[in-house]
Amino acid sequence: MTAPTAVTSLPPSPLEIRILQTTYLRGPNMWTYREVIETWLDLGVLEEWPSHKLPGFVDRLLAVLPQVAAHRCGVGTDYGFLKRLREGTWMGHVMEHVIIEMLELSGMEAGFGQTRETTRSGVYRMVFKVPDETVGRVALAAGHALMHAVLNGRAYDLESGLAKIRKAIDECYLGPSTAHIVASATQRKIPHIRLSKGSLVQLGYGARQNRIWTAETDLTSAIAEGIAGNKDMTKRLLASCGVPTPQGVVVHSPEDAWTEAQDIGLPVVVKPRDGNRGRGVMLNLQSEEEVIAAYHVARAEDIDVIVERYIEGNEHRVLVVGGKVIAVSRGESVWVTGDGQSSVEELIELQVNSDPRRGNADIHPLETLIPRKNSVILANLQRQRVTLDSVPELGRRVLIVGNGNHAIDCTDRIHPEVAYACTLAARVIGLDIAGIDLVCQDISQPLDQQRGAVVEVNAGPGLLMHLKPAQGNPQPVGDAIVGHLFPETEDGRIPIVGVSGSRHTTEIARLVAWLLQLAGHQAGVACRDGLFVGSRQLDKQDAARWEPGRRLLINRNVEAAVFEHGPMSLLTEGLAYDRCQIGIVTDSQPVSGLAEQLMTEPEHRFKILRTQVDVVLPSGTAVLNAADPTVLEMAELCDGDVVLYATDAQHEALHQHRESGKRVLFLRGDTLVQADGHHSVDLVNLPDLPGPVRQLPPDVLLAAVGAASALGLDIDTITTGLNTFDTSASERRVPA
């Protein structure tokens, strides 16, 4: 980028950055491995007015968004971007940093962006990382508005802009519990796909996938979940297997509730048979009036009400995953203390809801209390002869909520016998992930020594209490759940082959899929001929695109998958998968559409097609056409092994690659040969192949055989596949 010549006059007003087009790249692309927004910016006259040439621009920007100054930028040190601003940088680059900072201030990790010139003067490609398209477009609009305000000396309400981004994040992103599990999977290099706007997420691909729905998995039994939702049935099953539970009975009238309370012995607990998060639960009831009032509170939550013995002690939540105790949290009662001036309702706002752990979004482990809509709070106040409008005297403590509010981690204190009782409870109910509620005085002591008991078993338990405790250490619940679904040696991946380029890619994809099928894999292929799983064609339309590719990865029947990618799909959509076992690049020839994308030079095609090589796993292989110099340059980018092929057995690149002990494929006369080091194997004699296969370009056979060999297919399978491949669907694609 060449610095503009000095300009003595002021720029015209108003100044404008035009957004020409915006694209969301949904998978790995020429910019990065992750999803990005790519937008084209036309700077117009601002092409001649970088940041240091505009009077007051830098100071106005820092007045609105001071945090952006600390960005490291290309300088590589803190406040590197400030240095760039002072020395002069173009407005597309400034806007990139503005958007990244606004995303960060909105609570989202951004951190990646690039702005690059195009072949059209004043037009730049700007990208920034964002895992959701809606959030990205909202952030782009907010950053664009901020830039225009600063450029033209107008005020900008930063908080209003950030509020719009935060709203989009709350509506579009995974909740914190699910996001934590996904992050744990990512640490294990296990890929994920979000299957809904909610928290349904697929971990792994194809036949090796598992699904989660927050703290439920596809191993979670629906029967077990139904049992857990019935507190009375849960208690009976637990008691029959020796898990200590409080004596209790289901009642259907206030009179029955009081009668059973007397038989059990006061104090008692009254709660709905089916409920969660402590709704409708009243504790330590000691009179007929309290029991009857509590019955009505519980009856509002469920038609069946339980009266049970009150267990003295603290409520604990024990998280059991795959038969192991992973985390333990102790609950605390919620009280307010009178100041002699404020009402109970005001004290709840001042002393309870002001707790940053409370809120109505998924990021908050505790709920905001809305006392006038909470029957348990109102009943607790009634028992204490106060109302929300009462003004407690100075120092008087008023109980607001007696249970729940798990906030104190005590995982390292649980007694082995208590842990055993909790894991037994989860097994009895049949849950792979369970939240066990138990009450005891001291969790470091056996339950039978303190009359402690398990009071509930919960399916789909909340995780935030263990991730963000008020006291103690966060627990690795995400690691435990991922480890439960995927043993340490598994990564949820199926063999994936990507084929990129412009020549013969469809034929190569179909042939590789056929070879995988013969090797015993149920192979799927997404190519220009359509979408296939095994011998079944699911879609006859062009499937060499992102969306059909994702359909393959979601399909549980797919044990291996092959994807065709043209340069245009790589440029405008990105890859459907994150990494692959085999990446084939056939050529770097120009294709239709690249000129309109301002990608006309060989270096542009290199940048686009290298994506296929960049995503090859360290355990994988890039299969590259050595006869194309641009493709050959990509060999050094591969994290895994490299196989080179060319029809010319004397090609210098093949010779050097083979001398280094690497695998190559070539033609020796009419024979397809595979070689490495000083060893070579004649795989197939082309004239011996069936007529239709013999008519395929040799490059097709070389690339497909190279991929199959790298996948570990034996020679007999490969030769059988070449002799039985049905080219009828592919012949239409073979160039003349």
Helices and strands as residue ranges (DSSP letters): E 18-25, E 36-42, G 44-48, G 51-53, H 57-64, G 66-70, G 73-75, H 80-87, H 91-105, E 113-117, E 123-129, H 133-151, H 158-172, H 176-187, E 192-194, E 200-203, G 206-208, E 210-213, E 216-217, H 222-229, H 231-240, E 248-251, H 254-264, E 268-272, E 282-285, H 288-299, E 305-309, E 314-321, E 324-331, E 334-337, H 344-351, E 358-359, E 366-367, G 371-373, H 375-383, E 397-401, E 406-409, G 411-413, H 416-429, E 433-440, G 447-449, E 453-459, H 464-467, H 477-485, E 496-500, H 505-518, E 523-527, E 530-533, E 536-539, H 546-554, E 560-565, H 567-572, E 580-585, H 602-614, E 616-625, H 629-632, G 633-637, E 641-648, H 652-659, E 663-668, E 671-676, E 679-685, G 686-688, H 691-694, H 698-710, H 715-724, G 731-733
